[in-house]
Amino acid sequence: MGNFNVKKVGFLGLAGVIGSISIAQAQNNTTIEGTTPFGSPTQYRTWSVGINAGVLNQSNIFGFNRDGFDKLEHNVGYSAYIKKQISPSFGIKAQYLGGKVGGTNESASSEQISSFETKMPWSGALSGEWTMANTNWRFFNSIVKPYAAIGLGAMNFETTTTQDGTNTTAEKQTKLYVPVDFGFKFAVAKGINLDLGYQLNWANQDFNGQTGGTFKNDLFSYAHAGLEIALGSGTKPALNNSNPVATLVNDYTAKYDEMKAERDRLVAANNELKSQMESLTNDLKDDDGDGVANKYDKCPNTPAGVKVDGSGCPLPELKNETKVIEKIVVTEEDKKVVDEAIKNLEFDLGKSTIRSSSFPSLNRVATLLIEKNFSLKLAGHTDNTGSMQTNMRLSKERAEAVKAYLVSKGANASRIEATGYGPTQPIASNATAEGRQINRRVEFTLY
């Protein structure tokens, strides 16, 4: 009967191992979100409980410390524990173990104890448990994990001995004992492990009633199988199942992908900016040098030195042209027209495109330049936000845009000068939003 029980227990244990490995291998190598290498334990579930049952024996598979009780007597044992995981490889657990242990010495003389039975209503031990490396570092949820534990506890027991046919029951005692546990844990689901282990327990000599035995301490074994279940939110991984190597690799891969995506975004933005710059350069290009940009030049390829109108076409030749030097007088009314144009001038944000709301006042400036033959200096200014290169370019482009608009309305391009000064000539403090708004301007000077 004893051999049958051993075979049965061994078969069940082997079936459990095969089944757990099959389930674990089917798990996907999925990313565990919210965990980082060297991160806080709060990213994980660190508490777990375990329950198991198995076989208690006075003897052990290694054959030592049997104290003459060599015949196997299998008894049911049961255990439960709660564990706090300190790191992926180490935890502290408080364990309860109960059941009864029996042993028989078939060669005992009449003066020796021939058998004993020890009942254990309860025992409690505090142990440190070490989990070895995962067998496959590609998986976040460790699949097969060897472990070992050692601790110290107190055991309450009552022993009944048989000697020469007489049974004697000793008083209940509570003594210290040392449990040493080792085995394998198999991840069968997220936060759930199948636990197959073998525990050796060194107890006080009174445990088997043979106080004058060969060994200083009695030894009994506990072969067990059970489940370990992580406590807490299922959205967090269990620290006792966590694989630091896989977490580190995943973190590196995620950051690499993020940096690559950011690089691609910057390259695309740079290409778009280059395209805009090329378009703007083409708009301001003046191939024939007559002062009218190609975009607005209705008479391209005008010979050098020929006077042109606002559309880039040659002006009619004046017969008997007499140079008359006339005094240019700028009236208060003229200044008012210019001031209104300055006040109403608006561009699209960060661009040199004039908004349509500015057209009416600019039209009046164009009429003034045509009717009175004034010269006009346009000076573009910006605040100090952004790089110097960008601000200089933007101020120049805005002044050129105003010139191009006035020329398109008939003003003489040769009498309009457009210059960009960027942030070099502020008229207010750039330390405030109001001051920066004042500094972003295009100044008109009639002469």
C-alpha positions in Angstrom: 0.0 0.0 0.0 2.9 2.3 0.8 4.5 1.8 -2.6 1.2 2.4 -4.3 0.8 5.8 -2.5 4.3 6.9 -3.4 3.7 6.0 -7.1 0.4 7.8 -7.0 1.8 11.0 -5.5 4.7 10.9 -8.0 2.4 10.5 -10.9 0.2 13.4 -9.9 3.2 15.6 -9.4 4.6 14.8 -12.8 1.2 15.4 -14.4 1.0 18.8 -12.7 4.4 19.8 -14.0 3.6 18.8 -17.6 0.3 20.5 -17.5 1.7 23.7 -16.0 4.5 23.9 -18.5 2.1 23.4 -21.4 -0.1 26.3 -20.1 2.8 28.5 -19.5 4.4 28.0 -22.9 1.1 29.1 -24.4 1.3 32.5 -22.7 2.0 35.4 -25.0 5.1 37.5 -24.4 2.9 40.6 -23.8 4.1 44.0 -22.5 3.4 44.6 -18.9 2.4 48.3 -18.8 3.3 50.6 -16.0 6.5 48.8 -15.0 10.0 50.1 -15.4 13.5 48.7 -14.6 14.5 49.6 -11.1 11.0 51.0 -10.5 9.2 51.3 -7.2 7.5 48.1 -5.8 4.2 50.0 -6.0 4.2 49.1 -9.7 3.6 45.5 -8.7 1.5 43.2 -6.5 3.8 42.3 -3.7 1.5 40.3 -1.4 0.4 36.7 -2.1 -1.2 33.8 -0.3 -0.6 30.1 -0.8 -2.5 26.9 0.1 -1.3 23.4 -0.4 -1.7 19.8 0.7 0.4 16.7 0.6 2.0 13.8 2.3 3.7 13.9 5.8 6.4 11.2 6.5 8.7 10.5 9.4 11.1 9.2 6.8 12.6 11.3 3.9 13.7 10.5 0.4 17.4 11.1 1.2 17.4 8.3 3.8 19.1 10.1 6.7 17.9 10.9 10.3 15.2 8.2 10.3 16.1 7.1 13.8 15.0 3.5 13.1 11.5 4.4 11.8 12.2 3.2 8.2 8.8 2.0 7.2 6.9 4.7 5.3 3.5 5.7 6.8 1.9 8.3 4.6 -0.4 10.9 6.3 -2.2 13.9 4.9 -0.7 17.3 5.6 -1.9 20.7 4.9 -0.4 24.2 4.8 -1.1 27.8 4.1 1.0 30.9 4.0 1.0 34.6 3.3 4.1 36.1 1.7 5.5 39.6 1.2 7.7 39.8 -1.9 10.7 42.2 -1.4 12.3 41.7 -4.8 11.6 39.4 -7.8 14.0 36.9 -6.2 13.3 37.2 -2.5 10.3 37.2 -0.2 9.3 36.6 3.4 6.5 34.3 4.3 4.5 33.3 7.4 3.5 29.6 7.1 1.0 27.4 8.9 1.5 23.6 8.8 -0.8 21.0 10.3 -1.5 17.2 10.2 0.0 14.1 11.8 3.2 12.1 11.4 3.6 8.4 12.1 6.5 6.0 12.0 7.2 2.3 12.5 10.4 0.5 13.6 9.8 -3.1 12.4 13.0 -4.3 14.1 12.4 -2.7 17.5 13.1 -4.8 20.6 10.7 -4.9 23.6 12.7 -2.1 25.2 12.4 0.1 22.1 9.6 2.2 20.7 8.1 0.2 17.9 5.8 3.0 16.5 4.7 6.5 17.2 2.0 9.0 16.0 2.4 12.7 16.5 -0.5 15.1 15.9 0.2 18.7 15.0 -2.8 20.9 15.7 -0.8 23.9 14.5 2.6 25.2 13.7 3.8 28.6 12.6 7.1 29.6 11.0 8.7 32.7 9.4 10.9 31.9 6.4 12.9 33.7 3.8 12.3 32.4 0.3 14.7 32.7 -2.6 13.4 32.3 -6.2 16.0 31.3 -8.8 16.3 32.7 -12.3 13.4 32.2 -14.8 14.1 29.5 -17.3 13.2 31.8 -20.2 14.2 35.4 -20.0 12.1 36.4 -23.0 8.9 36.2 -20.9 7.7 39.0 -18.6 5.7 36.5 -16.5 8.3 34.0 -15.3 7.3 30.4 -16.3 9.4 27.9 -14.4 11.0 29.1 -11.2 13.1 26.9 -8.8 12.9 28.1 -5.2 14.3 27.4 -1.8 13.3 28.6 1.7 14.5 28.3 5.3 12.9 29.6 8.5 12.3 29.2 12.2 9.0 28.6 13.9 7.1 27.1 16.8 5.2 23.8 16.6 2.5 22.5 18.9 2.3 18.6 19.0 1.1 15.6 20.9 2.9 12.3 20.6 1.6 8.8 21.3 4.2 6.0 21.4 3.9 2.2 21.3 6.4 0.0 23.2 6.0 -3.7 23.8 2.3 -3.4 22.9 1.6 -0.5 25.3 0.4 2.9 24.1 1.6 6.0 26.0 0.5 9.6 25.2 2.7 12.5 26.3 1.4 15.9 27.2 1.1 18.5 24.4 4.2 20.5 23.9 5.2 23.6 21.9 8.8 23.6 20.6 10.9 25.4 18.1 11.5 23.8 14.7 13.3 24.6 11.5 11.6 24.2 8.1 13.7 23.9 4.9 11.6 24.0 1.7 12.6 23.6 -2.0 10.8 23.0 -5.2 9.4 24.6 -8.4 6.8 27.1 -9.2 5.0 27.2 -12.5 3.1 30.2 -13.8 -0.3 28.9 -14.9 -2.0 32.4 -15.2 -1.2 36.0 -14.5 -0.4 36.2 -10.8 -1.1 32.4 -10.2 1.5 29.8 -9.7 1.4 26.0 -9.3 3.6 25.2 -6.3 5.3 21.7 -6.2 7.7 21.4 -3.2 9.4 19.2 -0.7 9.9 20.4 2.9 12.2 19.0 5.5 11.4 19.9 9.2 13.9 19.6 12.0 11.9 19.2 15.3 12.7 18.7 19.0 13.7 15.1 20.0 10.3 14.7 21.8 8.6 14.8 18.4 8.8 11.0 17.9 8.9 10.2 21.6 12.3 8.7 21.4 14.3 11.2 23.4 17.4 9.1 23.6 17.6 8.6 19.9 20.7 8.6 17.7 20.1 12.2 16.4 19.9 15.5 18.3 16.7 16.5 16.4 13.9 14.5 14.8 13.3 15.0 11.1 10.0 14.6 9.1 9.2 15.5 5.5 6.2 17.1 3.7 5.8 16.6 0.0 3.2 19.1 -1.2 1.3 20.6 -4.2 -0.8 23.8 -4.2 -1.4 27.2 -5.6 0.1 30.6 -4.9 -2.1 33.6 -5.7 -1.0 37.2 -5.9 -3.2 39.7 -4.0 -4.2 43.2 -5.3 -5.3 44.7 -8.6 -5.2 42.4 -11.6 -3.9 45.4 -13.7 -0.6 45.1 -11.9 1.9 42.3 -12.5 3.0 40.1 -9.5 6.5 40.9 -8.3 7.2 37.2 -7.6 6.5 36.4 -11.2 8.3 39.4 -12.7 11.3 39.0 -14.9 13.7 42.0 -14.6 15.6 41.1 -17.7 12.5 41.1 -19.9 11.3 44.4 -18.3 14.7 46.0 -19.0 14.7 44.9 -22.7 11.1 46.1 -23.2 11.8 49.5 -21.6 14.8 49.9 -24.0 12.8 48.9 -27.0 9.9 51.2 -26.1 12.2 54.2 -25.7 14.0 53.4 -28.9 10.7 53.3 -30.8 9.6 56.6 -29.2 12.9 58.3 -30.1 12.6 57.0 -33.7 9.1 58.2 -34.0 10.2 61.7 -32.7 13.1 61.7 -35.2 10.7 60.9 -38.0 8.3 63.7 -36.9 11.2 66.2 -36.8 12.5 65.2 -40.2 9.0 65.6 -41.7 8.6 69.0 -40.0 12.0 70.1 -41.3 11.1 69.0 -44.9 7.8 71.0 -44.7 9.7 74.1 -43.5 12.2 73.8 -46.3 9.4 73.5 -48.8 7.8 76.7 -47.4 11.1 78.5 -47.5 11.6 77.5 -51.2 8.1 78.7 -52.0 8.7 82.0 -50.3 12.1 82.5 -52.0 10.4 81.9 -55.4 7.7 84.5 -54.5 10.3 87.2 -53.7 12.7 86.4 -56.7 13.2 89.3 -59.1 15.1 87.9 -62.1 15.1 91.1 -64.3 16.1 93.4 -61.3 13.4 96.0 -62.0 12.2 96.0 -58.3 9.1 94.0 -58.9 9.0 90.4 -57.7 8.4 87.7 -60.4 5.1 86.8 -58.8 3.7 90.3 -59.5 5.8 91.2 -62.6 3.5 91.3 -65.7 6.4 92.3 -68.0 9.3 89.9 -67.2 12.8 90.3 -68.6 12.7 94.1 -68.6 16.0 95.5 -69.8 18.3 96.9 -67.1 17.8 100.6 -66.3 14.3 100.8 -67.8 11.8 102.5 -65.5 8.8 100.4 -64.7 5.4 100.8 -63.1 4.0 98.8 -60.2 3.2 95.8 -62.4 6.8 95.7 -63.8 6.0 97.1 -67.2 8.1 100.0 -68.8 6.8 103.5 -68.3 6.1 105.6 -71.4 9.1 107.8 -72.4 8.7 111.5 -71.8 9.7 113.8 -74.6 11.9 116.8 -73.7 12.1 115.5 -70.2 13.0 118.3 -67.8 14.2 117.4 -64.4 12.3 119.4 -61.9 13.4 119.3 -58.3 10.3 119.7 -56.2 10.1 119.8 -52.5 8.4 116.8 -50.9 6.0 118.0 -48.2 4.4 115.3 -45.9 1.3 116.7 -44.3 -0.4 115.7 -41.1 -3.2 114.1 -43.1 -0.5 112.0 -45.0 1.0 110.9 -41.6 -2.5 110.0 -40.4 -3.0 107.6 -43.4 0.3 105.9 -42.7 -0.3 105.7 -38.9 -3.7 104.0 -39.6 -2.0 101.5 -41.9 0.6 100.7 -39.2 -2.1 100.3 -36.6 -4.3 98.0 -38.8 -1.4 95.9 -40.2 -1.7 92.2 -39.2 0.0 89.0 -40.4 -0.8 85.3 -40.0 1.0 83.9 -36.9 4.6 83.3 -37.6 4.2 84.0 -41.3 4.6 87.0 -43.7 1.1 86.6 -45.1 -0.9 89.8 -44.7 -4.4 89.4 -43.4 -7.2 90.8 -45.5 -8.4 93.1 -42.7 -5.2 95.2 -43.4 -5.9 95.7 -47.2 -8.2 98.9 -47.0 -5.6 101.0 -45.0 -2.7 99.7 -47.2 -4.7 100.7 -50.3 -4.9 104.2 -49.0 -1.1 104.3 -48.5 -0.7 103.0 -52.1 -2.9 105.8 -53.4 -0.9 108.3 -51.4 2.4 107.1 -52.9 1.0 107.2 -56.4 -0.7 110.6 -56.2 2.1 112.4 -54.3 5.1 110.4 -55.7 6.4 109.9 -52.1 9.2 107.5 -51.2 8.6 105.0 -48.5 10.9 103.1 -46.2 9.5 99.9 -44.6 11.3 98.6 -41.5 10.3 95.2 -40.2 10.8 94.4 -36.5 10.2 91.3 -34.2 10.4 90.5 -30.5 13.3 88.3 -29.1 11.3 85.1 -29.1 13.0 82.4 -31.2 16.4 82.4 -32.9 18.1 85.5 -34.3 18.2 83.9 -37.7 14.5 83.2 -37.8 13.6 86.7 -36.5 15.8 88.4 -39.1 14.3 86.4 -41.9 10.7 87.0 -40.7 11.1 90.7 -40.3 12.6 91.0 -43.8 9.9 88.9 -45.4 7.1 90.9 -43.7 8.6 94.2 -45.0 9.0 92.7 -48.5 5.4 91.5 -48.4 4.1 95.0 -47.6 6.2 96.4 -50.5 4.9 93.7 -52.9 1.3 94.5 -52.0 1.8 98.3 -52.4 3.5 97.7 -55.8 0.7 95.4 -56.9 -1.6 98.4 -56.3 0.4 100.7 -58.6 3.1 102.1 -56.3 6.6 102.7 -57.8 8.8 99.8 -56.6 11.9 101.9 -57.0 10.6 104.4 -54.4 10.0 101.7 -51.7 12.8 100.3 -49.6 12.1 97.2 -47.4 14.5 96.3 -44.6 14.3 93.7 -41.7 15.9 94.5 -38.4 14.6 91.4 -36.4 14.8 92.0 -32.6 17.7 94.5 -32.7 15.6 97.7 -32.3 13.0 97.1 -29.6 10.8 100.0 -28.4 9.4 98.2 -25.4 10.6 95.5 -22.9 10.6 91.9 -24.2 10.1 90.7 -20.7 6.3 91.0 -20.9 3.7 89.8 -23.4 2.5 93.4 -23.9 6.0 94.6 -24.6 6.7 91.8 -27.1 3.4 92.6 -28.9 4.5 96.2 -29.3 7.9 95.1 -30.6 6.4 93.0 -33.4 5.7 95.8 -36.0 6.5 97.2 -39.5 7.3 100.9 -39.5 6.4 103.2 -42.4 8.5 106.3 -43.1 7.4 108.8 -45.8 10.0 111.1 -47.4 
